[in-house]
Amino acid sequence: MKFLSQDLRYVLRGLRRSPGFTATAVATLALAIGANTAIFSVVRGVLLRPLPFAQPDRLVVVQERDQDGEATNTGYATYRDWRGRSRSFDEIAVAAYWMPKLSASPGAAAERIEGLRVSQAFFRLLGVRPALGRDFLPAEDVPGANRVVLLSDGLWRRRFAADPRIAGKTVRLGDNAYLVAGVLPRDFESVFAADPTKPTEIFGALGYDAGLPQACRTCRHLRTIARLGPGVTREQAEAELTAISSTLLREYPTEYSATGVFVKPFAAALTARARPLLWTLFAAVGLVLLIGCANVASLLLARAGRRRKEVALRTALGASRARITALFLVEALVLALLGGALGLLTAAWTLQTLVGLAPANLPRLGAVRLEGAVLLFTLGVSVLTGLLFGILPAMRMSRLHVEPVLRESSGASAGRSARRFGGSLVVFDVALALILLSGALLLLKSTSRLLRVDPGFRSAGLLTMEVDVTGARYAEDPAVTAFWDQVLERVAALPGVQSAGLVSQLPLGGNFDGYGVHAQDKPSTNPDADPSADRYGVSADYLRTMGIPVLRGRGFSPADRADSPPVVLINGALGRRVWPGEDPIGKRVRIGGNDGPWRTVVGVVGSVRHTALDAPETPQIYLPRSQFVDNFMVLVVRAANPDRLAGPIRAAITRIDADQPITRVATMERVLSGSAAPHRFSAGLLGAFALLASLLASVGIFGVLSGFVGQRTREIGIRVALGASRQSIVGLVSARTLRLTLAGVAVGLAGSLLLSKGIAGQLFRVDPHDPIVLIAASVLIVAVALLSALAPVRRALRVDPITTLRAE
């Protein structure tokens, strides 16, 4: 311990006397460690932090398998059978999306809030107890008795001023009074959120009526969560439910199109889409750290070379190899810890930026923060980094031959060894920087192609907003239709409005409404095996407002009224799926169950991207809003300056009925941009890491070349004295730069081919081995290396031969 204290004081004095070296090393480490800490914070918060539920590893998501082998939601009848027949679970619960209207209160307007209706065992299954009040009672999970809610902590504070006596009081949701059973804990995380960009703020008792049409087995709109029983594995539970699924298919052959059930870990299901992106970024920032380590190792080695005589004297005076090794390791660890401490400050700022730039639908963003585990990670990374870049200089100095160094007779040999090691570090830096740069260029090219995808509509000049009509006065369809007629009439009359339309679900808007489509001339023995389509209820002017073309037949007109023959429009994908090689105009279809009317196809329209720009084309069907009435609609307005119309449009709707909340006011350009946000985020972040890696690599190249020029000052001076031209001196330094850089490029290209396989799933219409990207990345890295060589070249050109010969 005494020796350690002495070494520490000596190291601190030495670092204080070398401020340039210390600042360069600490800044390099701070950038690399800070970036790693920030990304680890996101990875831990989103992927690694256990969900705040009891035994979260026992929680699973249960999904049916459709005829295409894809996972789907569950119908209520199927859920009841699973719950009654399975023995693998302690409990099974379901949840349905719910967006109730919270009525106006003093100081707060009416608003639509994100919610879920859940079966009675939902919170008990999660192991969550209300912070105030009580959970749902079994008697409340029945029709007619389910007007009971639990509030989130955020809603309780925002709308009810954190009233400690809220349990037992009532709130008005729409036209009905609901009893507040309790308030959930502050750390409760939203699950099954209808809108991933917003937290779920209210939970109602499900109280499902099994006699209603939507309780059918083909009405798969319920999300299912379960807790595995003691000793039961996920595979065993999946096998049991798959066997039950086979039994149900035999019992109800017309209501299931396939057998099989997926049982997935709950945490993995929540973060499935974010997992590849975050691990890619974590690997990328790890490469940045390795480049930083290589640079600091190069600096330490050069510094150690200048201290060879000092080390030789220490050894001659009796210092052991272990003591010499410890001295240099202490110096490396001090630098690493200083870099880690400064890196924490860098991470705090970087993390705020990351969270601010992250896509809104990235799950569990609220769990991302700097905490004890992250601090331990930073400490561990700092110590490991110090050992990584400090061990080689320490070992080299501990093996120094004393007598030759004291006689200064082996300088040339030591110089060659140092140059070889420095050259290896340049190759290493260039290779890692090229790997990151090629990955960033692949993602940038992918994002560029994604943004050029035709969404199927003209987004410029469009303003959108959601309106959901509820209340006793809108209990009948004619009243709802009259409300929408007034909205269109008044909005269309506003100055600057070119056209206006209504749609039940907005493309790329995050909502989804699908129905089975059954063709009259293509009868099926199993209707559940018929194709399903995205269903849009639209006004007559919607297609014109959005710029969606009618390819064949006609569009809707005001003549398509409630009392007119039922009609539909379809897109080409649905036509090809149901009537391959046939003309669909005039064909008749029924949507949903068997009790609806037959509807005539009067037109074929262009396909729109509904879920995402990179999603495949889906079957789509359009119905006139007068013939399929929706209380929830999205208003779409085309205007020259759509941003300026939000206020006037809101005021026009409020004058019709002030109690109907208007939500999600956004231009279609912003909706479109939000759809591509995850791709831009990954490309931008990897690009930033590639830029940082290139910067660090350039610093490393500069350091090694400066050392090369310094070691060969005598040779350069003699060359100049003997008549060497400036071009030959430039060639001497440039040749070494190119040799090392091209060696690094060769290694980096091999690494890039491996990296591209890891990010192939995140690319859109881009070959992971795109030669243009690899060539561009290589050219950029060579350019960075040559720019880094400019200062050493100028230094070499300034060598004075007379001064050099006098020194000899």
N, C-alpha and C positions, 0 to 999 in steps of 0.2 A: 504493500500500500504506500510506503514511503517513496519507493522508486516511481510509482505511478504519479504521485503528487509532484515529484520533481520534474518528471517528463511533461506533465500537463502545464506546469508553469513555464518550462522552457519552450514548449510548442506555442503557447499563447504569446510569449515575447517575440518568437520568430515570426508568427503570423502578423503581429502588429508592425514589425519592421518591414514587412512585404505587403503593403496595402493593395497594390495592383494585383498580385497573385491571389491574395485572400478574397478580394472583391470578385474577381473573375470566377474563382472556384465556387464561392458561396452562391453567387447569382445563378450560375449554371445549375447547381443542385437545387436551388430554391424553385426555379422554373420547372425542372423535371419532377421533383418531389411534390410540389404544389399541384401540378396537373394530375399526378397519380392520386393524390389525396382527394381532390375534387371528384374525379371519376369514380374512385372507390366509394365515396359517400353516396353517389347516385346508385351504384351497383348494390351497395349494402341496403339502402333504403327501399329500392324497388324489388330486388331479387333475393337478398340474403336475410333481411330482417324478418324474423318470424311474425306471422300475422298475430294481432293482439287478441287471440281467442284461445280458449282452453285446448291444450294438446292439438295445435293446428296441423300437425303432421297426420292426424287421423281424419281430417276433413277432406272430402272428395266431391267433385262435381259429377253428376250422372246425366248422360245424354243418350238419346236414341240414335241408331244408325239408319240412314235412309238408303234408298235403292242405289245411290251412287257411292255408298260407303262413307258419306260425310256425317258429321255429328249434327244433330238437331235438338231442339227443345222437346218438351214433353207435354202431352195432353193430360187433363185432370184425371180421366178414367184410368189411364196407364199408371199415373202416380199412385192412385189408390191401390191398384193391383200390386205394384212394387212394394208398397208399404205393408200390405196385408200378407203377401206371399214370401217375401225375402226374410232371411234370418241372419244376414251378414252385417246388418247395421244396428247400431243403438237407436238411431232415429233417422228419418228422411223428412225433408221439408221442401216446400216449393215457394216461389215468389213470382209475382206478376207486376209488370210495369204499371205505374199509377201516377197521374199528374193532376192532382186535385187543385181546385182554385181556392186559395185562402182569401176569405172575404176581407174587405177593407176594414181598417180599425183606425182609431184616432192617431193621426200622424203617419199612417201607412196606407198605401193604395192596395187594392186587390191585386194578387199576383198568382201566377201559376208556379207551383213548386214541384220539384222532383221527388217522387216517392215510390214506394213498393207496397203491394199488398202481400202479406206473408202468412203462411200457415202457422198455427199456434205454437208449434215446436221450434220455430225458426231460431229464436234467440237462445232458448235452452240448449239447442243443438250446438250453437256457437260457443256456449259457455259465457254468455253476456247477461249481466243483470242490470236493470235500469239504475242510474245514479239517484233518481228520484222516483217515487211511486212503485209501480209493479209491472210485471210482464202481462201479456195477453192470457186470458183464462180459456180453458177448453170450451166452455160454454159460449165464448165470443167468436169462435171459429165456425159459426153456422149462419146460414142466411137469415137476415132480419135482426141479428144480434151483433153484427160486426161493425157497428159505427163506433169504433174505439181506435185510438191512435197512440203511437209513441213518437215523441219529438226528438230530433237530433239536438245535441247541445248547442250547435250553431243557430238553428232556428229558434230555439228557446231563448237564447240571448238576444237575437236580432229582432224578433217580433213580439216577444213577451217579457222583455226587460229582465230576464233571468228570475222570473217570479218563483220563489221557493215553494209557493203553495199552488203551483199550476196543476199538480196531480188532482184529479177529481173535478176539475173545471171543464167547461165545454168550449170548443172552437167551432166556427162555421166554415165548412168546406162546401162551396156551392150553395145550395139551398138547405142543406142539412146540418144539424148539430152533431158533433162528434165528441165523445168523452175522451179526455186526455188521461191515459192510464199512467204515464210516466215520461221521464226524460232519460235518454241513453247517456252513457259515460262520454266524457269529452274526447277520449282517445279512440272511440269506436270508429272503425274505418268502413266507408261505404263498400258494399258488395252488390254485384249485379246492377250497377248504376245504369239507368236508362240512357243517360247522357254522360259519357265518360269525362266530359269537361266540367261537369257540375256534381257536387256531392248530393247524395240522397238525404233529404232533410225530414221526411215524414214516413212513417210506416203504419199501415192499417192492417187490421185483422182480415184475412182472406175471405172467410165466410162463403166459400164457393157453393153455388147451387148446382148440384150434379144433374138437375133436370134441364138446365139451359142448353141451347144448341152449342155454345162455345165450350161445353164440357166434353165434347166428343173426342174420340181417340185421335182423329186426324187434325184436331185444333191444337197444334203444338206451340203454345205461347208461354209455357211455364218453365222457369229455370229451376233446376233441382240440385239441392245440396244434401249431403248425408254425412254421418259420422260412422266410421267403421267400428264394429263391435270388438271387444277384447280378443286379441290373438288372430283376428281376421286380416288377411292381406288384401291389398287392392286387387290383385289378380284373382283371388278367390271370390271376392264380391262381384267382379266383372263376369266371371264364369257362371255364377249363380243367376245373375240378372239376364245373361244371354240365354240361359236355359228357360227362364220365365218368359223371355221374349219369344222364343220358339213356340211355347205353349200358347201364348196370346195370339200368335199368327194363325195357329190351327183353330182357335176358338173364334177369331174374328178375321177371316181371310180377306175380306174386302176393305179392311181399315188399316192394314199394315202392308207396306210394300217390301219390307226386308226384315230380317231378324238381326239381333246383335245390339249390344249396349256398350258405350264407352264409360269407364270409370277412371277419372283423371284426378291427380292431386289438386286440391283447391288452389293452393298458392301458385302452382305452375300454370293452371288454367287462367288465372287472373293476369299473369305476366307473360303469357306465351308470345305475344307479338313483340314485346319489348326486349325479350331475352337475347336474340341474335345481335341486335343493334348494340346493346350495352356491353356484351362480352367482346364484340369487335372493337369498341372504343377502349375498353380496358386493356386489351392486347396491344392496341396502337399506342396508348400512353405508356405501356411497359417498354415498348421499343424506344420511346423518347428517353425514358430513364436510363436505358442501356447506353444510348449515345452520350448522355450526360456523364455517366460513369467512365466511359472511354475517354472523354475529354479531360476529366479531372485526373484520371490515371496518367494521361500524357503530361499534364502539368506537373503532377507530383514526381514523375520520373525525371523530367527535365530539371526540376528543383533538386531532386536527389543527386543528379549528376553533378550539379554545382557544389554539392556538399560532400563529395567523395573524400577529400582530404580530411575534413572534420570527422567523418565516420572512421577513416583509417586511424586517426589519432586516438579516438575513443577506444577502438579495438586494441591498439598498441598499449594503451594504458590499462587494459584489463576488462573492458566491457565485453560481455558475452554476446553470442549471436541472438539469444533470446531477448536480451536487453535492447539491442539495436533494432530487432524486429518490433518490439513493443513500442519503441520511440516513434517509429514511422507509422505504426498502426494507430497510436494515440493521435498523431497529427491528422491522419485520414478521418478518424472518428470525430474529432473536434470539428473539422470542416463539414462532415456530413450532418452533425447535429445542428450546427449553425445554419446550414442549408435547409434542414428540416424545420427549424423554428421559423425561419423566414418563409419557407414553403407553406406553413400553416396559414400565415397571413395571406399569401397568394391564393391558397385554396379557398379561404373564406370569401374573397372577392370573386374568384372564378366560379364558386358554387352558386352564388347569387345570380351570376350571369347565366350559368347553365340552366338553372331552374326557370329563369325568366324567358329563355329562348326555347326551352323544351316544348315539344308538341303538347297541347292541352290534354290529349288523350293518353299521354304516358301514365300508366297506372301508379298509384301509391306515391305520387310526388310529395304529398304531405308528410311522408315518413322520411324524407331526405333531409339530413341535417348533419352538422359536425357534432360528434358526440364522443363518449369515452372510447368506444371500439375504433372509431376513426383515428383518434389521437394515438391509440396503441399501434394501429396500422402505420401511421406516420413515423412513430418512434422505431418500429421494427424495420420499415423501409430505410430509414436513415442509417441505422446500425448496419444493416445488410449492405447498403450502398457503400458505406465507409469501408467495410471489410472487402467488398468487391473491388473497389478501385485502389485500395491501400495495400493489398496483400502482395502484389507483384513488386512495387518499389521497395517494400519492406524486405522481401526475400532477397532481392538483388543486392541491397545494401548490406544485409547480414552476411552475405557470402563474398564480400569484397576482399581481395587479396591486399594485405596491408603494405608489404614492402614495395611492390611495384608502384602503387599509388603514391607513396611517400617520395619515391624517386622520380615520379611523374614520367614513367617510361611506358605506360600502356594506354595513354590517352587515345591513340588511334583506334585501338581495339574496342575500348569502351564506347567510343563514338559510333563505330559501325554497329555495335549491338543496340545502342539507343536508337540509331536510325532505323534499324530493322523493326524494332518494337513500335516506334512512332509510325512507320509505314503501315504496319499491321492495323494500328488503330484507325488510320485514315481509311483503309479498305473497309474496316468494320463500320465506321460512321457512314460512309457513302452507301454501303449495302443496306443498312437499316433505313437511312433517309429515303433511298430509292423505293424500298418496299412500301413505306408510308405514302410517298408521293404517288406511286402507281395506284394504290388503293383509293386515295383521295380523288385522283383523276377519273377512275372508274365510276365512283359514286357521283361525281359531278356530271359526267357524261350521261349516266343513268337518269339523274334528276332533270337534266336538260331535255332529254327525250320524253320524260314523263310530262313535263310542263308543256310540251308541244302536242300532246295527245288531244285529239278533238273530243271534247266532253259530250258532243251531240247537241249543244245549244250555244247561243251567243251570250257570254257572260257579261260583256261590257254594257254598261248602262242599265243594269238590273238592280233593283232594291227588293229585299225579301223581308217578311216578318210573319210570325206565327200568331194565329188567333184561335182560341178554343171556346166555342159557344156552349155555355151550360146554364142551367137554371130552369125553374118550373115553366117559364114562358116559352122555353124552347123544347118542350117535351115531345112535340109533334113535328114531323118532317116539314110541313108547309111553313111553319114559323122559322125554322132554320134556313130554309131556302129563301124566304123573304129577307132575312137578315143579310145573307150573302149577296142578294140582288142589290140591296141598298148600299152595301160596301162597295161593290163594283161601280155602281152608278155615281156615287159621290167621289170616289177616288179618281175615276176617269175624267171627272169634270174639273179636277184641280189643274191650275196652270202648270205647264211643263210636262204633264203626263202624256205619253204617246199611246200607251195601251196598258191594260191591267188584266191579270188572270188569277185564278185560284187553282191550287193543287193540294191533294191530300197528303202527299209526301214529296219533299223537295229532293231532287237528285243531289247527291253528295252532302245532304243535310244531316245525315246521321240517323234518320228514322227509317223504318222498314215495315212494309205491309205486303205480304204475299198471300196469294190465293191459288188453289188448285184450279186448273182449266180443263174442262171436259168437253170434247168436241162431239156434236150430235151424230156426225157421220163416222166417228171413230170410237164406237162404244168399247168399254174396257170391262173385263170381269172384276178388276180390282181398281176402283177409282183412285185409291191412294197412290197408285203407281203412275197416274197421269201427271203431266208436267205442272209445275207451279210457276207463277209469274209475278213480277212486281206489279202491284195494282195501284193505279192512279185515278182518283176521281178529280175531274178537271172541268173548268168552265170553258165556254166556247172559244174565248180569245186566248186561252193559256198557251197553246202551241205557237200562235203568232207572236205572243209576247216573249216567249223563251227563244224563239227562233228555231224550233224543232220542225223539220220539213215533213210534209205529207208526200210520201213517195208514190202511192197508188191510191185510187179511190178518192174519198173526200174526208175532210175533217168534220168536227162537230159544228153545229149551227144552233141559233136560238130555237129552231124548230124541233130540236131533240129535247122535248119536254117530258115531264113525269108521266103524262098520259099518252106519249108517243110510243111507237114500237121500240123496244130496248135495242140499243146499238152499242158497239164497242170499236175501238181502234186497237191494232196490235203492232208490234215491231217485227222486223224481219226474222229475228231469232226465234220468236214464238211461231211464226208462220212456217219456218223451215223445220221446227221441231214437231209440229202437229201435222202439217200437210206438206211433206217434202215433195218438191216437184209439181205442186198443185197451186192454183190460184186461190188464195184464202178469201177473196172478196165474195161476200154472199154466204159464206159458211156460218154456222150457228154454234155458239158455245154457251156453256153454263159455268159460272164461277162459284167456288165454294162447295157447299153441300148439294143435296138433291132437290131442295125445295125452291131454288131460285128460278127465274125465268130464262128461257133461251134467248140469247142476244146475237144479233146479226153483225158480222164483221163488215164495216163499211169503208175501212181504209187501213193502209199500212204506213206507219210513220218511222222516222229515223230513230235509231237506238240512242239512249243516253247512258252515260256512266253513272250508275246509281250509288254504289257503295264506295268506290275509289277509282281514281284514274287508272291504276294498274290492275283493276279487276277485270275479268273477262266479260264479254257481252252477255247480258242476261235476258230471258224472255220477259216481255213487258206488255201490259194490257191497260187500256184507258177506257174509263166510263164517264158519261156526262154526269156532272154533279147533281143534276135534277133527277136522275134515275138511280142514283146510289148516294144517298145523302150522308155527308160526313159533318160532324160537329167541329172537328179539328181540321183547319185548313191553313195553308201557307199562301199569303198574298204576294204576288210577284208583279212588280211595276217597272215598266221600261220608260226611261226618261233621259234627257241629255245630261242632267246633273242630279243623279239619284240621291246623293248624300244630303242634298238640301231639302228633300221632300219627306224625310222621316218624320219631322215634327208636324207638318200639315196633314200627312196621312194619318198619323196617330190621332190628331185632333178630330179629323173627319169620322173616324171609327168611334171615338169616344162620344161624339154627339149622337150617334145612333144608339149606343148602349155603353154607358160609362163603367159598367160593372164587368165588362169582358176584358181581361188582361191581354196585353200585347207583349210578346216576348221575342227574343232572338232577332232583333232588327239588325240586318247586315246586308251589305252589297253582295251580289253573287260572285264578284271578284274575290271578296274576302272568304266566302265559302269555298271557292275553288282553291284558293291559296292554302286554306286550312287543311284541305284534303292531301296536299303535297307536303305539309309541314314536316312529317317524320323523315321524309327523304331529304329535304333541305337541311334539317337538323343534323342528320348523320353525315351528309356530304360536307357541310360547313365545319363540323367539329373535327372530322378526320382531316379536312383541309388545313385547319388551324394547327393540328398536331404535326402534319407534314411540313408546314411552314416553320414551326418551331424546331423540328428535327433538322431541316435544311440549315437553319440559322446556327444550331449547335454544331452541325457537321462542318459548316464553314469556319467556325471558330476553331474547331479541332484541326482542320486543314491548315489554317493560318498558323496555328501554334507549331505544328510539325514542320512546316516549310520554313518558318522563321528560325527554328532550331537547326534545320538543315543548312540554311545560309550561314548562320552563326558558326557552325562547326566547320564549314568549308570556306571561311573568310580568307584564310591564308592561301588556299588553292586558287580562289577567285582572284585574289590580288596578284598572284604570280602569273595567272593566265592573262590578266590585263596588261601586266608589265611586259609580257612576251608578245603582245600585239593582238590579243583576242578581241574580236568585235563585240559591240553591245548586243548584236543579235545572238551571238554564241552564248553569251552570259544568260540572256533571256531564255534561250533554248535549254540551257543546263537546268534551270529551275522548272521551266514549263514541262520538260520531258519527264522529270520526276513526278510532277503534279499529274500529268496525263497517265503515266504508268499506274500510279496508285489509284487514281479515279476510275480508270477503265477496269482495273482488277475488282474494285468495289462494285462497279456497275454489273460485271459478270456475276458476282456472287449475289447481288441484289435482284437481278432478273430471275435467278433460280428461286430466291425467296418470294418474289412477287407472284410467281406461278402457284406457289403453295398458298399464299395469302388469298389470292383471287378465288380459290376454291371455298375458302371460309366465308367470303362475302357474296358468293354467287346468288344466294337466295335473296339478297337485298338489291340486286341489280334488275333493271327494267330494260329489256330489249338491248342489252349490251353483253358482248362476249367477255367472259371473265379473263380470257387471254388475248384481249384486243391488242393487236400489234401496234396500232397507232398510239394507244395510250402508253404502252411500254417504251416505244421510241421517244415519245414526247417527254416522259419522265426521265429517261436517260439523258436526253439533250439538256433538260433543265438542271439536272444534277451536275453534269459536266460544266455547264455555264457557271453554276455556283462555285464549283471548285476553281475554275480559272479566275473568277473574280476574287476569290479568297487568296489567290497567289499573287495578285497585283502588288500588294504592299511588300511581301518578301522579294519580289522581282526588283522593285524600286530600291530596296535596301542593298540587293546584290550589285545593282548598277552604280550605287554610291560608294562602293568599296574603293579606297584610295590605295593603289599599289605601293606608293612610296612609304606611306604609314605602315603598311603591312610588312614590307621588307625591313624597315627600321626595327619593327617589333621582333623580327627574327634575329 
